[in-house]
Amino acid sequence: MPFQEGNQYGKTTKRGEGKVTSEIRERLKGLLVDTLQSVKLEELSKAEKLRLIEISLRYTLPKKITEEPTANDFKVEIVQSIDRYSDKELQDILKERCS
C-alpha cells in the first residue's frame, strides 16, 4: 500500500506518554542547570576545566554511529601535573598531537 497524504498512522499510540518519565526528565534538567550555574570556573584548575569540557561534550554533541573505529577518534587525557606547563607550552603540545 503506497503512502497516502494525511494518514494518521504512527501519530498516536495506545500506550501514551509516561508522566513519571517526563517529570523525572524535567527535574533532572533543573538540577543540571542549577549545578552548572553554581560552578565557579575561575576556581577550577586547568585539568578540571578540561574534564568538564570532555564530560559536557558527551551530552551536547550528537553521537556518531560508525561501523568501525576511525583514525580520527581521540581521547582526552588528563594529566595531574598540567599546572606546571605554561599556556604556550600546552598549545604547542596540542598542535603537535593534533597534526
N, C-alpha and C positions, 0 to 999 in steps of 0.2 A: 504494500500500500504506500503510495507516494506521500510526501509531506504535504499537508493541507494548511493553508494560511488560516490563522485564527483558532487553531485547535488548542485545547486546554490540557493535553497530555503532559504529565510531569509537573504541572503547575502546583497542584495540591497533593498532599499525601494524607493517608489515613492516620498516620502517627502524629503529625503536628510537630510544633517546635517545643523542645524541652524548656520549661520555665526555670527549673533549677539550674540547668547548664548556663542559660543566658544570664541569670542572676550572679552566678559564680564568676563568669567572664567579666561582668561589669565591676564587681568588687575587686577582682584581680587587677583590672585596668586602673582603678582608683588607687589601689595600693602601690602599683608600679609608678604611677605619676607622682604620688606623694614622696616615695622613696627617692626617685631621681631628682626631684626638686630639693630635697634635703641634703644631697651630696654636694660638698664644697670642693670643687675641682682644684682650687688653688692649694688645698691642703693635701692632695694626693701626690704620691711620688710618680716619677715617670713610668715605672713598672706598673703601678696600679692604674694609671691612665690608659696605658696600652691594653691592659687586661679588660678594663671597662669597655673600650672600643671593640675589642675582639668579641666579647660576650654580646654586646649590643648589635653588632653586625649579623650575628647568627639569627636574630629575630627580626631584623629590619630588611635585609636583602632577601629576595626570593631564592629558594633553593634550586640549584641547577641539578637537573636529573641527567646523569650520564651513565652510559653502559659500563665504561671502564675509566679508571683514573687517567688524567692527562698530565702532561709535564708542567702545565700552568698551575697546578694545585700548590698551595703554600700553607705553611703552618707558622703561626706566631709563637716565637719562643720568648719567654720572659726570663731575663737574666737578673738575678737579685742585685748584682753589683752594677747595674746600669747607671747609677748615680755618679760613678767615677768617670764617665765619659762626658765630654762636652757635647753641646748640640751639633757642632760642626762634625765631630768625630762620628756621632750617630748617623748624621746624614750621609757621610761618606760610606759607612758600613752598609746602610740601606741601598745606596746607589750600586755598590759592589755586588750585593746579593740579588738585586732585582734586575740586573742587566745580564 
